[in-house]
Amino acid sequence: MVEPVEEFAASLDARAVPAIGVWNRVEGRPRTTEFGAALRAEVRDPLWMLTRQWQLGEFLGSDAGTPVTAQFSVATTTPTRYRPGGGGVEPISGTAPLEAVAERRVLPFDFGSDPVSFDLRLAMGRRWLKYLRNHPNLLVRGFRNEYIKKYPIALPDPGKAADAARVAHPEVWAQMQAVAGRAVDGYKLYRFLKGGGKAWQNIDGVTFLTKPALETLGNALMAWFDELLEQPVGVDAAHPNGNSAWDAGRLEHNFSIAARAGGTGEKVLTAQEYPGGTLDWHAFSVDTRAPLGGTVDKAGRRIRTTFPAPVRFSGMPLPRWWAVEDGKTNFAAVKPDSTDLARLIFLEYALVYSNDWFQVPCELPVGTIADVEGLVVTDVFGTRQWISAAGTGREENWQRWSMYGMDTIGTADVAADTSLFLPASVPKIAEGPPLEDVLLIRDEMANMVWGIEQTIPLVTGKSRRGAEVVAEELAYRQSLPATTPPGVVRKAPEYYEVMSSVPENWIPFIAVREPGSERRIRLQRASMPSVVDGSPVKPRTDLLRENLDGVGPKTYFIAEEEVPASGTRLTVAYNRTRWRNGRAVTWLSAKRTSGRGEGSSGLAFDHLVDTPPAP
């Protein structure tokens, strides 16, 4: 009969009961000065080895055999429809990566009534003159001067303040003088052709022999420019941005794609907050709110039998006893904190469970949504096991675990989605220099938000620092006689100033209430008076000119939470990549990144200013 041990902790510390064993370290103890026999770790007593195995629990079988083969069935479907947030549904042609489809912006050719982007206008005009020059018909070649007169590039008037953007900057003024009256404004011709006009209309000297040739060249010009740059569809006067996914109120892209699901249904994936740049599966969520509609493509199925391979990584502990690792990874140097759960989980996996994982190869085409319909694993004992996804269950079950899986929009208790999405994106995109750079900051002293135009595009298509652009235009407008204010003679040592001025590339946003709410606010674009004539200062970037040049209300609102204390930076640049069919794809896109903190404009109201001394 075994008697119970009283005061177990005290007996353990004092080694009072010999039957209580504590294994701290088991090693050989040589009795000679030679260590060779000890280092060989010879097993002289088999009973010791059996005891050691019992101590480590190796006799507790788990009936787990090494997998030999794995057979799986994967159903794949390709997204065929695309819809930007609040826009219309259009088919996905597959001729461009998904980044280009989602990020593409309308090229700005006009700011109100002022033409811009003369680099593109001249490129289109040179293309048209090249068509005429290379045509075999001599009569067609002779229309060069007629098209220059019909679609000219006008020379700006140095005496008008409205032409300051084309006259105030020396490099712009020099280029305008060089091309005025000598080149064709290709965009004017392109818009005329897109509106249903014919290239031969209103051109003097056109006969029935030259009309077909000019019409063919006009179609070639439209096809060339439409292929040159990716732009949203559905652009008109009422929809200046077309079917664009850019949400100007949230400063991000919002779009959905749809593919076949099940027999006749569809699966909708929505990217609610895509800032631009790198598009991958984690930008999407399963959207069960409303279908996109339209036809669905045919789903495919892949059944494969493969050989599972153990997972390997550098510095992985070896599964055998008395084996020394290569030491490429020093896990002992990893010192996580007590609250660093992610690092602790990683160390536990790497040191304890890493040799329990196997990988099964599965090749999937890019641009598909894959669902694993079934997985059967056969081990070395001939046992076949049906493996289900770890993330199955209800979407709102907090104990569910998944990796590389998409969440479901909303809080409805629906079945979890376990599909894998490989978007039709590209690994590398060449991004050009910023065409526009806007920094949204909070100014707590002035109690408003400022949109600082750090980089402003000139009318020639090149960009310069915003402060330099507005300084040159301001100096030019002040030099005009019609805008020079009359001199004011101040006799008092101080004078009263209602409001101080800020640089004209600082666009204000003021807080206003949201409709139907007494507490929520949003940011509305406002304007500062010009120091020259008091007229409202308009933004010089397409990012901040939202709703300013189209029909309808000219207001522009930004959600208040989209401009945190750290600020927000918006950039517009050209992107270029090569698609899988070898086609070079170019598009203009906006990207959002984090800002650089708060700032101060120095704006002040109702204060006294010292009168400067008389010259």
C-alpha positions as a printed NumPy array, in Angstrom:
array([[   0.   ,    0.   ,    0.   ],
       [   1.375,    3.389,   -1.04 ],
       [   0.972,    6.047,    1.58 ],
       [   0.195,    9.578,    0.428],
       [   2.952,   12.172,    0.727],
       [   2.163,   14.938,    3.183],
       [   3.32 ,   18.443,    2.306],
       [   4.205,   17.543,   -1.251],
       [   6.023,   20.809,   -2.039],
       [   8.189,   20.684,    1.063],
       [   8.983,   16.998,    0.544],
       [   9.968,   17.713,   -3.052],
       [  12.349,   20.513,   -2.034],
       [  13.973,   18.416,    0.724],
       [  14.134,   15.213,   -1.354],
       [  12.511,   13.459,    1.605],
       [  10.856,   10.736,   -0.42 ],
       [  13.264,    8.964,   -2.836],
       [  10.394,    7.805,   -5.042],
       [   9.782,   11.381,   -6.197],
       [  12.09 ,   11.793,   -9.16 ],
       [  13.133,   15.061,  -10.711],
       [  14.943,   14.996,  -14.061],
       [  16.921,   18.089,  -14.64 ],
       [  19.756,   16.95 ,  -16.879],
       [  20.943,   13.543,  -18.017],
       [  24.512,   13.335,  -19.251],
       [  27.509,   11.073,  -19.14 ],
       [  30.06 ,   11.473,  -16.328],
       [  33.484,   10.129,  -17.393],
       [  35.848,    8.795,  -14.748],
       [  39.017,    9.376,  -16.774],
       [  40.719,   12.326,  -18.373],
       [  39.684,   11.161,  -21.845],
       [  36.356,   12.522,  -23.095],
       [  36.143,   10.489,  -26.293],
       [  33.891,    7.784,  -24.886],
       [  31.522,   10.354,  -23.358],
       [  31.252,   12.361,  -26.535],
       [  30.288,    9.271,  -28.526],
       [  27.115,    9.023,  -26.372],
       [  27.17 ,    5.236,  -26.43 ],
       [  24.166,    3.388,  -25.132],
       [  25.526,    0.782,  -22.705],
       [  22.205,    0.013,  -21.075],
       [  19.143,   -0.475,  -23.339],
       [  16.939,   -0.131,  -20.267],
       [  18.193,    3.426,  -19.854],
       [  17.095,    4.248,  -23.394],
       [  13.669,    2.738,  -22.851],
       [  13.332,    4.702,  -19.628],
       [  14.318,    7.854,  -21.426],
       [  11.689,    7.237,  -24.101],
       [   9.078,    6.636,  -21.412],
       [  10.12 ,    9.85 ,  -19.665],
       [   9.563,   11.89 ,  -22.834],
       [   6.212,   10.276,  -23.604],
       [   7.293,    8.491,  -26.765],
       [   5.261,    5.389,  -25.831],
       [   2.032,    7.393,  -25.999],
       [   0.986,    6.655,  -29.588],
       [  -1.14 ,    9.18 ,  -31.523],
       [  -1.897,    6.886,  -34.475],
       [  -0.435,    9.518,  -36.816],
       [   1.229,    8.324,  -39.96 ],
       [   3.243,   10.303,  -42.482],
       [   1.128,   11.315,  -45.486],
       [   2.055,    9.588,  -48.712],
       [  -0.438,   10.92 ,  -51.251],
       [  -3.054,   13.664,  -51.301],
       [  -5.955,   13.921,  -53.723],
       [  -7.94 ,   17.132,  -53.975],
       [ -10.604,   18.771,  -56.093],
       [ -10.516,   22.53 ,  -56.686],
       [ -13.271,   24.513,  -58.402],
       [ -12.074,   27.69 ,  -60.127],
       [ -13.972,   30.579,  -61.638],
       [ -12.84 ,   33.818,  -63.244],
       [ -14.332,   37.242,  -62.395],
       [ -16.023,   38.649,  -65.478],
       [ -17.769,   41.813,  -64.272],
       [ -16.527,   44.99 ,  -62.646],
       [ -18.374,   47.811,  -60.927],
       [ -16.859,   50.869,  -59.259],
       [ -18.564,   52.135,  -56.151],
       [ -21.764,   53.833,  -57.26 ],
       [ -21.011,   53.271,  -60.956],
       [ -22.273,   50.978,  -63.659],
       [ -21.388,   47.353,  -64.323],
       [ -18.974,   46.666,  -67.16 ],
       [ -17.28 ,   43.47 ,  -68.368],
       [ -13.681,   42.638,  -67.49 ],
       [ -11.93 ,   42.255,  -70.814],
       [  -8.716,   40.77 ,  -69.422],
       [  -6.518,   42.982,  -71.628],
       [  -5.11 ,   44.89 ,  -68.62 ],
       [  -4.215,   44.05 ,  -65.011],
       [  -6.795,   44.633,  -62.333],
       [  -4.762,   47.53 ,  -60.899],
       [  -5.174,   49.45 ,  -64.154],
       [  -8.913,   48.775,  -64.253],
       [  -9.43 ,   49.901,  -60.657],
       [  -7.01 ,   52.858,  -60.498],
       [  -7.403,   54.454,  -63.934],
       [  -8.311,   58.14 ,  -63.923],
       [  -9.564,   60.481,  -66.599],
       [  -6.733,   62.502,  -68.104],
       [  -7.27 ,   66.211,  -67.329],
       [  -7.303,   68.191,  -70.579],
       [  -9.232,   71.222,  -69.309],
       [  -9.515,   73.101,  -66.021],
       [ -12.823,   74.806,  -66.614],
       [ -12.366,   76.757,  -69.853],
       [  -8.566,   76.689,  -69.659],
       [  -6.809,   73.976,  -71.695],
       [  -4.049,   71.985,  -69.96 ],
       [  -1.902,   68.927,  -70.745],
       [  -0.342,   70.43 ,  -73.847],
       [   2.196,   67.6  ,  -73.898],
       [  -0.564,   65.134,  -74.751],
       [  -2.313,   67.592,  -77.059],
       [   0.898,   68.049,  -79.046],
       [   1.622,   64.304,  -79.1  ],
       [  -1.822,   63.622,  -80.56 ],
       [  -1.366,   66.445,  -83.071],
       [   2.033,   65.123,  -84.172],
       [   0.499,   61.692,  -84.624],
       [  -2.156,   63.139,  -86.917],
       [   0.371,   65.082,  -88.979],
       [   2.443,   61.899,  -89.25 ],
       [  -0.593,   60.081,  -90.648],
       [  -0.994,   62.798,  -93.254],
       [   2.705,   62.942,  -94.139],
       [   3.033,   59.167,  -94.648],
       [  -0.151,   58.735,  -96.675],
       [   0.454,   57.623, -100.282],
       [  -2.119,   60.066, -101.652],
       [  -0.482,   63.422, -102.389],
       [  -3.806,   65.233, -101.993],
       [  -4.118,   63.953,  -98.401],
       [  -0.602,   65.157,  -97.583],
       [  -1.556,   68.672,  -98.657],
       [  -4.113,   69.144,  -95.863],
       [  -1.441,   69.763,  -93.201],
       [  -1.876,   73.541,  -93.037],
       [  -5.656,   73.238,  -93.182],
       [  -5.706,   71.163,  -89.996],
       [  -3.306,   73.573,  -88.279],
       [  -5.744,   76.387,  -89.   ],
       [  -8.8  ,   74.336,  -88.016],
       [  -7.387,   72.939,  -84.735],
       [  -4.771,   75.521,  -83.703],
       [  -2.919,   76.054,  -80.458],
       [  -3.652,   79.654,  -79.595],
       [  -0.982,   82.001,  -78.306],
       [  -1.916,   83.365,  -74.846],
       [  -2.236,   87.098,  -74.234],
       [   0.485,   88.431,  -71.901],
       [  -1.776,   91.313,  -70.895],
       [  -4.578,   89.146,  -69.459],
       [  -4.552,   87.852,  -65.9  ],
       [  -6.599,   84.839,  -67.023],
       [  -3.58 ,   83.621,  -69.042],
       [  -1.191,   83.77 ,  -66.094],
       [  -0.724,   79.977,  -66.034],
       [   0.604,   80.095,  -69.634],
       [   2.588,   83.324,  -69.427],
       [   3.988,   83.637,  -65.887],
       [   6.387,   80.678,  -66.144],
       [   9.301,   81.227,  -68.571],
       [   9.533,   77.623,  -69.747],
       [   5.786,   77.461,  -70.414],
       [   5.708,   80.784,  -72.226],
       [   8.655,   79.743,  -74.41 ],
       [   6.967,   76.488,  -75.394],
       [   3.653,   78.19 ,  -76.14 ],
       [   5.43 ,   80.672,  -78.434],
       [   7.225,   77.814,  -80.197],
       [   4.099,   75.782,  -81.052],
       [   1.416,   78.451,  -81.497],
       [   0.34 ,   78.501,  -85.126],
       [   2.709,   75.661,  -86.05 ],
       [   1.128,   72.569,  -84.476],
       [  -2.227,   70.819,  -84.301],
       [  -4.187,   70.531,  -81.071],
       [  -4.761,   66.785,  -81.392],
       [  -7.167,   66.624,  -78.472],
       [  -9.61 ,   69.021,  -80.157],
       [  -9.6  ,   66.804,  -83.23 ],
       [  -9.972,   63.676,  -81.077],
       [ -12.985,   65.077,  -79.188],
       [ -14.588,   66.093,  -82.489],
       [ -14.159,   62.573,  -83.856],
       [ -15.42 ,   60.981,  -80.623],
       [ -18.51 ,   63.137,  -80.802],
       [ -19.468,   61.607,  -84.151],
       [ -17.72 ,   64.018,  -86.468],
       [ -15.694,   63.08 ,  -89.515],
       [ -12.062,   64.038,  -90.028],
       [ -12.836,   65.633,  -93.399],
       [ -15.623,   67.897,  -92.146],
       [ -15.041,   71.673,  -92.258],
       [ -11.718,   71.221,  -94.055],
       [ -11.29 ,   73.332,  -97.204],
       [ -10.411,   71.503, -100.406],
       [ -11.767,   68.061,  -99.433],
       [ -13.181,   66.069, -102.356],
       [ -14.892,   62.725, -102.69 ],
       [ -11.477,   61.242, -103.52 ],
       [  -9.945,   62.245, -100.158],
       [ -12.922,   61.799,  -97.802],
       [ -12.506,   58.   ,  -97.361],
       [  -8.784,   58.328,  -96.679],
       [  -9.258,   61.078,  -94.072],
       [ -12.052,   59.13 ,  -92.39 ],
       [  -9.814,   56.059,  -92.161],
       [  -7.027,   58.142,  -90.623],
       [  -9.48 ,   59.601,  -88.11 ],
       [ -10.503,   56.129,  -86.983],
       [  -6.834,   55.195,  -86.684],
       [  -6.174,   58.239,  -84.464],
       [  -9.009,   57.302,  -82.095],
       [  -7.885,   53.658,  -81.927],
       [  -4.284,   54.694,  -81.244],
       [  -5.113,   57.018,  -78.356],
       [  -7.662,   54.643,  -76.82 ],
       [  -4.973,   51.946,  -76.813],
       [  -2.243,   54.271,  -75.55 ],
       [  -3.699,   55.065,  -72.113],
       [  -6.259,   53.256,  -69.973],
       [  -9.143,   55.538,  -69.006],
       [ -12.57 ,   54.993,  -67.415],
       [ -15.514,   54.505,  -69.728],
       [ -18.7  ,   56.604,  -69.75 ],
       [ -17.055,   60.038,  -69.619],
       [ -19.399,   62.9  ,  -70.532],
       [ -20.4  ,   66.364,  -69.332],
       [ -22.616,   64.967,  -66.575],
       [ -20.004,   62.387,  -65.521],
       [ -16.567,   64.011,  -65.926],
       [ -14.867,   61.173,  -64.046],
       [ -16.679,   58.432,  -65.947],
       [ -16.87 ,   54.978,  -64.404],
       [ -13.991,   55.679,  -62.007],
       [ -13.475,   53.788,  -58.747],
       [ -11.908,   56.762,  -56.936],
       [ -14.047,   57.868,  -53.995],
       [ -13.134,   61.525,  -53.579],
       [ -15.035,   61.775,  -50.291],
       [ -13.096,   58.872,  -48.758],
       [  -9.789,   59.432,  -50.599],
       [  -9.594,   55.791,  -51.707],
       [ -10.782,   53.381,  -54.372],
       [ -13.996,   51.412,  -53.955],
       [ -14.971,   48.765,  -56.48 ],
       [ -16.43 ,   45.269,  -56.821],
       [ -15.878,   42.286,  -59.077],
       [ -18.154,   39.295,  -59.58 ],
       [ -17.714,   35.679,  -60.686],
       [ -19.737,   32.504,  -60.865],
       [ -20.611,   30.748,  -57.6  ],
       [ -22.441,   27.438,  -57.358],
       [ -24.841,   26.535,  -60.118],
       [ -26.315,   29.824,  -61.332],
       [ -25.36 ,   32.26 ,  -58.593],
       [ -22.471,   34.686,  -58.364],
       [ -19.858,   35.674,  -55.825],
       [ -19.148,   39.377,  -55.356],
       [ -15.813,   40.57 ,  -53.976],
       [ -15.563,   44.218,  -52.908],
       [ -12.47 ,   46.303,  -52.221],
       [ -13.848,   48.947,  -49.87 ],
       [ -10.673,   50.802,  -48.894],
       [  -8.03 ,   50.307,  -51.563],
       [  -5.512,   53.187,  -51.296],
       [  -3.739,   52.343,  -54.543],
       [  -0.314,   50.937,  -55.233],
       [  -0.321,   47.165,  -54.601],
       [  -3.496,   45.165,  -55.166],
       [  -3.714,   41.703,  -53.608],
       [  -6.279,   39.345,  -52.108],
       [  -6.325,   41.053,  -48.698],
       [  -7.87 ,   44.188,  -50.232],
       [ -11.113,   42.278,  -50.967],
       [ -14.031,   41.124,  -48.854],
       [ -16.943,   38.868,  -49.719],
       [ -19.997,   41.019,  -50.406],
       [ -23.392,   39.381,  -49.883],
       [ -25.459,   42.577,  -49.984],
       [ -26.386,   42.777,  -53.673],
       [ -25.337,   40.969,  -56.863],
       [ -23.838,   42.742,  -59.84 ],
       [ -26.076,   40.958,  -62.318],
       [ -25.294,   39.956,  -65.854],
       [ -24.076,   36.717,  -67.358],
       [ -21.785,   34.339,  -65.496],
       [ -18.918,   32.348,  -66.889],
       [ -18.467,   28.599,  -66.727],
       [ -16.72 ,   27.28 ,  -63.651],
       [ -13.863,   24.811,  -63.982],
       [ -12.766,   21.916,  -61.816],
       [  -9.299,   20.517,  -61.192],
       [  -8.72 ,   17.067,  -59.656],
       [  -5.109,   16.266,  -58.807],
       [  -3.158,   13.573,  -56.955],
       [   0.089,   14.87 ,  -55.466],
       [   2.8  ,   13.867,  -53.005],
       [   2.902,   15.969,  -49.829],
       [   6.31 ,   17.38 ,  -48.941],
       [   7.449,   18.374,  -45.434],
       [   7.692,   22.077,  -44.76 ],
       [  11.298,   23.247,  -44.604],
       [  12.852,   26.586,  -43.653],
       [  16.304,   27.859,  -42.802],
       [  17.433,   26.918,  -39.292],
       [  14.604,   24.441,  -38.781],
       [  15.211,   22.04 ,  -35.844],
       [  15.998,   18.52 ,  -36.989],
       [  13.503,   15.801,  -36.028],
       [  16.163,   13.264,  -34.929],
       [  17.929,   12.987,  -31.587],
       [  21.621,   13.795,  -31.236],
       [  21.62 ,   15.8  ,  -34.495],
       [  23.109,   19.281,  -34.703],
       [  21.358,   21.983,  -36.759],
       [  23.213,   24.189,  -39.206],
       [  22.804,   27.269,  -37.011],
       [  21.6  ,   29.583,  -39.797],
       [  18.818,   30.848,  -37.562],
       [  19.518,   31.611,  -33.906],
       [  16.164,   31.158,  -32.207],
       [  17.789,   31.751,  -28.833],
       [  18.458,   35.344,  -29.858],
       [  14.73 ,   36.026,  -30.255],
       [  13.588,   37.686,  -27.035],
       [   9.861,   38.366,  -27.162],
       [   7.994,   40.334,  -24.536],
       [   5.31 ,   38.721,  -22.429],
       [   2.648,   40.485,  -24.524],
       [   4.221,   39.705,  -27.909],
       [   1.829,   36.901,  -28.774],
       [   2.615,   36.763,  -32.479],
       [   6.313,   36.194,  -31.868],
       [   5.618,   33.621,  -29.15 ],
       [   3.306,   31.692,  -31.478],
       [   5.932,   31.778,  -34.21 ],
       [   8.631,   30.434,  -31.879],
       [   6.349,   27.662,  -30.659],
       [   5.616,   26.655,  -34.219],
       [   9.274,   26.77 ,  -35.284],
       [  10.647,   24.843,  -32.299],
       [   7.859,   22.366,  -31.497],
       [   5.401,   21.827,  -34.363],
       [   7.327,   22.745,  -37.517],
       [   8.019,   19.14 ,  -38.553],
       [   4.303,   18.31 ,  -38.34 ],
       [   3.399,   20.429,  -41.386],
       [   3.268,   19.318,  -44.996],
       [   2.645,   21.225,  -48.179],
       [   0.608,   20.052,  -51.157],
       [   1.386,   21.74 ,  -54.512],
       [  -1.555,   23.173,  -56.411],
       [  -1.19 ,   25.283,  -59.559],
       [  -3.908,   27.836,  -60.214],
       [  -4.234,   30.356,  -63.06 ],
       [  -3.937,   34.038,  -62.192],
       [  -7.187,   35.919,  -61.906],
       [  -9.331,   33.11 ,  -60.49 ],
       [ -11.312,   32.384,  -57.357],
       [ -10.571,   28.857,  -56.099],
       [ -12.641,   26.723,  -53.728],
       [ -11.245,   23.447,  -52.362],
       [ -14.163,   21.035,  -52.704],
       [ -12.414,   18.127,  -51.009],
       [  -9.043,   16.847,  -49.78 ],
       [  -8.229,   13.178,  -49.03 ],
       [  -4.865,   12.221,  -47.495],
       [  -3.476,    8.646,  -47.451],
       [  -0.729,    7.916,  -44.884],
       [   1.905,    5.18 ,  -44.652],
       [  -0.508,    2.866,  -42.833],
       [  -2.979,    3.008,  -45.71 ],
       [  -5.452,    5.094,  -43.74 ],
       [  -7.408,    7.631,  -45.78 ],
       [  -8.566,   10.779,  -44.016],
       [ -10.939,   13.48 ,  -45.25 ],
       [  -9.47 ,   16.912,  -44.419],
       [ -11.816,   19.861,  -44.074],
       [ -10.813,   23.53 ,  -44.048],
       [  -9.842,   24.925,  -40.653],
       [ -11.832,   28.077,  -41.322],
       [ -15.202,   26.4  ,  -41.904],
       [ -18.104,   27.364,  -39.706],
       [ -20.049,   30.52 ,  -39.109],
       [ -18.516,   33.868,  -40.031],
       [ -19.181,   35.391,  -36.598],
       [ -17.633,   32.493,  -34.648],
       [ -14.64 ,   34.039,  -32.889],
       [ -13.001,   30.644,  -32.391],
       [ -12.73 ,   30.08 ,  -36.144],
       [  -9.166,   30.158,  -37.509],
       [  -8.168,   30.835,  -41.091],
       [  -5.272,   32.125,  -43.159],
       [  -5.331,   33.841,  -46.562],
       [  -9.101,   33.954,  -46.309],
       [ -11.389,   36.887,  -47.02 ],
       [ -13.853,   38.242,  -44.489],
       [ -17.508,   38.939,  -45.181],
       [ -18.887,   42.471,  -45.187],
       [ -21.435,   43.099,  -42.44 ],
       [ -22.278,   41.317,  -39.204],
       [ -24.76 ,   38.76 ,  -40.549],
       [ -24.176,   35.255,  -39.194],
       [ -23.519,   33.597,  -42.545],
       [ -21.323,   30.686,  -43.468],
       [ -17.639,   31.576,  -43.599],
       [ -16.046,   31.858,  -47.02 ],
       [ -12.989,   29.625,  -47.458],
       [ -12.143,   30.46 ,  -51.064],
       [  -8.773,   31.724,  -52.268],
       [  -8.579,   34.688,  -54.645],
       [  -5.604,   35.238,  -56.943],
       [  -6.24 ,   38.685,  -58.484],
       [  -5.126,   39.378,  -62.02 ],
       [  -2.412,   41.758,  -60.888],
       [   1.241,   42.226,  -61.769],
       [   4.274,   41.873,  -59.47 ],
       [   6.019,   45.058,  -60.621],
       [   4.773,   48.455,  -61.795],
       [   6.979,   51.302,  -62.966],
       [   5.668,   54.476,  -61.345],
       [   6.564,   57.85 ,  -62.776],
       [   7.331,   61.031,  -60.83 ],
       [   4.351,   62.609,  -59.056],
       [   2.278,   64.728,  -61.404],
       [   0.327,   66.044,  -58.4  ],
       [   1.185,   65.924,  -54.706],
       [  -1.344,   67.114,  -52.124],
       [  -0.841,   66.999,  -48.362],
       [  -3.949,   67.233,  -46.154],
       [  -3.037,   68.462,  -42.674],
       [  -4.886,   69.615,  -39.568],
       [  -4.292,   73.155,  -38.351],
       [  -5.507,   73.245,  -34.748],
       [  -4.665,   76.925,  -34.324],
       [  -6.889,   77.917,  -37.258],
       [  -9.355,   75.074,  -36.483],
       [  -9.491,   73.813,  -40.069],
       [  -7.914,   71.402,  -42.519],
       [  -5.627,   72.54 ,  -45.318],
       [  -4.969,   70.88 ,  -48.635],
       [  -1.399,   71.895,  -49.477],
       [  -0.614,   71.527,  -53.177],
       [   3.055,   70.578,  -52.853],
       [   3.465,   69.625,  -56.526],
       [   1.406,   71.335,  -59.221],
       [   1.269,   70.331,  -62.898],
       [   1.932,   73.077,  -65.388],
       [  -0.156,   73.41 ,  -68.537],
       [   2.681,   71.785,  -70.486],
       [   2.325,   68.546,  -68.513],
       [   5.454,   68.916,  -66.392],
       [   5.26 ,   69.512,  -62.641],
       [   6.963,   71.93 ,  -60.285],
       [   6.876,   72.797,  -56.615],
       [   3.576,   74.396,  -55.694],
       [   5.134,   77.293,  -53.809],
       [   7.229,   78.261,  -56.847],
       [   4.273,   78.052,  -59.236],
       [   1.97 ,   80.276,  -57.18 ],
       [   4.769,   82.762,  -56.442],
       [   5.517,   83.252,  -60.15 ],
       [   1.851,   83.613,  -61.057],
       [   1.234,   86.02 ,  -58.176],
       [   4.173,   88.202,  -59.189],
       [   2.985,   88.24 ,  -62.793],
       [  -0.591,   89.202,  -61.871],
       [   0.637,   91.954,  -59.564],
       [   2.751,   93.379,  -62.388],
       [  -0.275,   93.9  ,  -64.629],
       [  -1.528,   97.517,  -64.573],
       [  -5.188,   96.505,  -64.419],
       [  -4.679,   94.502,  -61.219],
       [  -2.332,   96.849,  -59.35 ],
       [  -4.295,   98.242,  -56.35 ],
       [  -4.053,  101.965,  -55.6  ],
       [  -1.495,  102.954,  -53.028],
       [  -2.661,  103.307,  -49.432],
       [  -1.012,  105.906,  -47.198],
       [  -0.97 ,  104.789,  -43.562],
       [  -0.1  ,  107.477,  -41.024],
       [  -0.779,  105.52 ,  -37.822],
       [   2.008,  103.353,  -36.342],
       [  -0.31 ,  100.33 ,  -36.438],
       [  -3.207,   99.356,  -38.624],
       [  -6.069,   96.873,  -38.221],
       [  -6.024,   93.729,  -40.392],
       [  -9.184,   91.676,  -40.638],
       [  -7.457,   88.525,  -41.853],
       [  -3.919,   87.567,  -42.742],
       [  -3.053,   85.851,  -46.016],
       [  -1.746,   82.362,  -46.759],
       [   0.004,   81.008,  -49.869],
       [  -2.373,   80.369,  -52.747],
       [  -1.422,   76.67 ,  -52.866],
       [  -3.055,   76.203,  -49.425],
       [  -6.715,   75.264,  -50.046],
       [  -8.925,   75.44 ,  -46.913],
       [ -11.437,   72.819,  -45.784],
       [ -13.907,   73.86 ,  -43.103],
       [ -16.043,   71.674,  -40.827],
       [ -19.771,   71.534,  -41.606],
       [ -22.544,   69.319,  -40.275],
       [ -23.572,   66.21 ,  -42.095],
       [ -27.187,   66.277,  -43.323],
       [ -29.566,   64.757,  -40.795],
       [ -27.028,   64.72 ,  -37.958],
       [ -26.433,   67.133,  -35.122],
       [ -23.016,   65.788,  -34.117],
       [ -21.267,   64.306,  -37.137],
       [ -19.276,   66.688,  -39.31 ],
       [ -17.528,   66.57 ,  -42.653],
       [ -14.957,   68.769,  -44.361],
       [ -16.102,   71.106,  -47.116],
       [ -13.757,   72.73 ,  -49.591],
       [ -13.685,   76.493,  -49.21 ],
       [ -11.588,   79.246,  -50.795],
       [  -9.327,   82.087,  -49.704],
       [  -9.442,   85.543,  -51.335],
       [  -6.556,   86.405,  -53.615],
       [  -4.238,   89.148,  -52.413],
       [  -4.321,   90.664,  -55.922],
       [  -7.997,   91.233,  -56.643],
       [  -9.859,   89.397,  -53.844],
       [ -11.243,   86.732,  -56.185],
       [ -11.59 ,   83.177,  -54.802],
       [  -8.416,   81.123,  -55.186],
       [  -9.127,   77.901,  -57.074],
       [  -7.102,   74.696,  -56.715],
       [  -4.504,   73.991,  -59.372],
       [  -4.55 ,   70.19 ,  -58.976],
       [  -7.13 ,   67.78 ,  -60.334],
       [  -7.315,   66.073,  -56.922],
       [  -8.758,   69.156,  -55.226],
       [ -10.797,   70.412,  -58.21 ],
       [ -13.436,   67.729,  -57.637],
       [ -16.863,   68.893,  -58.961],
       [ -15.392,   72.289,  -59.82 ],
       [ -15.297,   71.962,  -63.616],
       [ -18.374,   69.8  ,  -64.282],
       [ -22.08 ,   70.524,  -64.274],
       [ -24.112,   70.608,  -61.075],
       [ -23.065,   71.722,  -57.573],
       [ -19.489,   72.887,  -57.152],
       [ -19.168,   71.646,  -53.579],
       [ -16.692,   69.003,  -52.477],
       [ -16.815,   67.144,  -49.164],
       [ -14.296,   64.848,  -47.444],
       [ -15.212,   62.565,  -44.561],
       [ -13.798,   64.061,  -41.374],
       [ -12.222,   60.799,  -40.193],
       [ -10.19 ,   60.49 ,  -43.403],
       [  -7.82 ,   63.247,  -42.245],
       [  -6.312,   62.025,  -38.958],
       [  -3.882,   63.941,  -36.783],
       [  -0.989,   62.465,  -38.77 ],
       [  -2.402,   63.876,  -42.011],
       [  -2.905,   62.272,  -45.415],
       [  -0.829,   62.487,  -48.571],
       [  -2.307,   62.07 ,  -52.055],
       [  -0.237,   61.667,  -55.204],
       [  -1.142,   61.308,  -58.869],
       [   1.35 ,   59.704,  -61.233],
       [   1.549,   57.675,  -64.426],
       [   1.999,   53.916,  -64.084],
       [   3.318,   51.504,  -66.681],
       [   3.598,   47.728,  -66.708],
       [   3.637,   44.84 ,  -69.149],
       [   0.674,   42.483,  -69.166],
       [   0.888,   38.731,  -69.668],
       [   0.15 ,   39.015,  -73.401],
       [   3.145,   41.33 ,  -73.846],
       [   1.058,   44.507,  -74.121],
       [   2.407,   47.603,  -72.379],
       [  -0.316,   49.145,  -70.197],
       [  -0.156,   52.774,  -69.054],
       [  -2.622,   54.571,  -66.826],
       [  -2.908,   57.599,  -64.555],
       [  -3.719,   56.773,  -60.938],
       [  -4.022,   58.329,  -57.491],
       [  -2.435,   56.824,  -54.39 ],
       [  -2.936,   57.59 ,  -50.735],
       [  -0.274,   57.33 ,  -48.026],
       [   0.152,   58.641,  -44.49 ],
       [   1.039,   62.269,  -43.835],
       [   3.674,   63.971,  -41.709],
       [   1.655,   65.297,  -38.79 ],
       [  -0.065,   68.566,  -37.998],
       [   0.917,   71.982,  -39.316],
       [   0.168,   75.665,  -39.014],
       [  -0.761,   78.108,  -41.749],
       [  -0.259,   81.206,  -39.632],
       [  -3.782,   82.342,  -40.467],
       [  -4.958,   84.99 ,  -37.973],
       [  -7.995,   87.227,  -37.641],
       [  -8.604,   90.667,  -36.116],
       [  -5.128,   91.768,  -35.12 ],
       [  -2.945,   94.884,  -35.22 ],
       [   0.003,   95.038,  -37.592],
       [   2.923,   97.428,  -37.384],
       [   2.978,   99.88 ,  -40.254],
       [   6.137,   99.357,  -42.3  ],
       [   8.438,  102.363,  -42.476],
       [   8.139,  104.604,  -45.497],
       [  10.787,  104.057,  -48.172]])
